[in-house]
């Protein structure tokens, strides 16, 4: 389930606050007549990037990088802004949840590509496209390693970013093999 958009008031010397999830989202996500769930307001300690969720928590944060682009070597994301969605729920997190969060930022799915970077991995070796619920489900596996997951958007179509297609994405076959090996290790540890 999607989380709440953080409005970071620290720039103005205030504590951050969180917006309520737009009502329109619940009408698309829940069966007719269902009550909207209450997403708790997190507690964010000064200096922390994310709330303290705890190891057994069902919640995580999505850090959205948008309005920028990857450099030519996919070593970094250049320009743009960063926004946080806290209290995303691992169970039943789907593409429609991510789409709703991005819509709240003024982005329209289909006008950009979505990317995810495997935690504790270099961007060029850990970046993966998100095109369906299958990839979104895979992302939830990584919450066992990090409660803050990095999502990126780009205006360029997938094949322009990765070359001739996802099959040829990695800069070297070794990098591709390392990425696959790391994903499998994480799945085995969680599973």
TAURZI-V173926 format. One record per residue. N is the residue number from 1. RES is the residue in one small letter. PSI is psi in degrees with one decimal (NA if undefined). Layout:
n: [N N]
res: [RES RES]
psi: [PSI PSI]
//
This chain:
n: [1 2 3 4 5 6 7 8 9 10 11 12 13 14 15 16 17 18 19 20 21 22 23 24 25 26 27 28 29 30 31 32 33 34 35 36 37 38 39 40 41 42 43 44 45 46 47 48 49 50 51 52 53 54 55 56 57 58 59 60 61 62 63 64 65 66 67 68 69 70 71 72 73 74 75 76 77 78 79 80 81 82 83 84 85 86 87 88 89 90 91 92 93 94 95 96 97 98 99 100 101 102 103 104 105 106 107 108 109 110 111 112 113 114 115 116 117 118 119 120 121 122 123 124 125 126 127 128 129 130 131 132 133 134 135 136 137 138 139 140 141 142 143 144 145 146 147 148 149 150 151 152 153 154 155 156 157 158 159 160 161 162 163 164 165 166 167 168 169 170 171 172 173 174 175 176 177 178 179 180 181 182 183 184 185 186 187 188 189 190 191]
res: [x x x x x x x x x x x x x x x x x x x x x x x x x x x x x x x x x x x x x x x x x x x x x x x x x x x x x x x x x x x x x x x x x x x x x x x x x x x x x x x x x x x x x x x x x x x x x x x x x x x x x x x x x x x x x x x x x x x x x x x x x x x x x x x x x x x x x x x x x x x x x x x x x x x x x x x x x x x x x x x x x x x x x x x x x x x x x x x x x x x x x x x x x x x x x x x]
psi: [146.0 165.5 -170.2 137.1 125.8 131.3 106.2 99.7 -2.4 -27.6 -33.3 13.9 13.4 166.7 151.0 159.0 172.6 139.1 150.4 153.6 131.2 137.9 -36.4 -33.6 -46.2 -34.2 -26.6 -29.3 -34.2 153.2 150.1 137.0 -5.3 147.5 142.3 135.6 155.2 118.9 117.7 151.8 124.8 168.7 122.8 114.6 148.1 131.6 -10.8 145.1 -33.7 160.8 158.8 102.9 -33.0 154.2 -35.5 6.7 150.4 2.9 156.4 172.2 140.5 124.8 109.5 121.1 119.1 159.1 4.1 -159.2 162.2 145.7 174.2 -27.8 4.2 31.5 -23.6 163.7 122.7 131.4 -171.1 -167.6 166.8 133.4 153.7 139.6 111.0 160.3 31.3 143.5 128.0 -45.1 129.0 28.0 124.4 173.9 -35.9 -32.3 -44.2 -41.2 -42.0 -42.8 -41.5 -35.3 -37.4 -24.8 0.4 12.8 144.8 119.3 134.6 -22.3 1.5 168.7 147.1 142.3 152.1 140.9 128.7 130.0 145.6 32.1 141.8 143.4 -46.6 -21.9 -16.8 2.3 136.6 140.8 152.3 113.3 -11.2 175.8 -26.3 -45.7 -37.8 -39.9 -38.3 -35.0 -38.5 -25.1 -35.2 -10.4 -15.7 -19.0 -28.3 133.8 5.9 110.8 132.7 124.1 138.8 150.3 148.4 151.0 -25.4 142.9 155.5 -48.3 -23.8 -33.2 -42.1 3.5 -130.9 -1.9 171.7 -33.2 -28.1 22.1 -49.5 149.0 -30.6 158.4 -32.6 -44.7 -41.4 -46.5 -40.3 -39.7 -47.0 -42.7 -43.1 -42.1 -45.5 -39.8 -45.5 -43.4 -40.9 -40.3 -38.1 -41.8 NA]
//
